[in-house]
Amino acid sequence: QVRLVESGGGLVQAGGSLRLSCIASGTIDSISVMAWYRQAPGKQRELVALIRSDHTTTYADFVKGRFTISRDNAENTVYLQMNSLKPEDTAVYYCNVHSRLFAREYVSWGQGTQVTVSS
């Protein structure tokens, strides 16, 4: 079983920055994709950014140029650096990890961390 622990959320003014972290622990052979999603009140959960094991990345259009996803494979950790934050970035941010153990793939979610951007 994979456990994800997120940290780094909080309250920030528009234009400010936050850095989210997510550490994966448990019995893991390898991790392929690590990603961040977000869900605002009354809206569906949406992909923010993902990073593959070869460090290639994909970003949602609404964060391109402002957010940067990175990972530390040795520490099973994924980061999301969020700059130039806007009030519309306010949401609960969830870590998502695709891991493998004994040739089976598992998808795990973190508990979420609240990000609030004030105007």
C-alpha positions, 0 to 999 in steps of 0.5 A: 500500500502506498501512502502519500503525504502532502504539505505546503498549502496555505493562504497567500495573496494574489501574486504570491508563491507556494511550494507543495510537496508530496512524499510517497512511502510504502512498498514500491518497486517503481513510480511512473507518473506523479501528478497534481490535481486540484478541486475547487468548491462546486467543480470537478477535480482537474489535472494541474500538472504531471511528471513522468519517470523520465522527467518529461512534463505536462501542464494544464493551460491555466498554469503554464508559465506559472507553475513548475512540477518536479520530482526527486526519484530517490526520495519518491517526492514530487513538488509543485512550485506555484508562482504568480498565484491568482484567486482562481487557483484557490482549491484543494490540491491532491497528489496522485502517484502511479506506482508498480509492485510485482508487475501490478500498477497502483494509483494512489491519492493524497488527502489533499492540501488547501491552497487559498489565494486572496485578492 
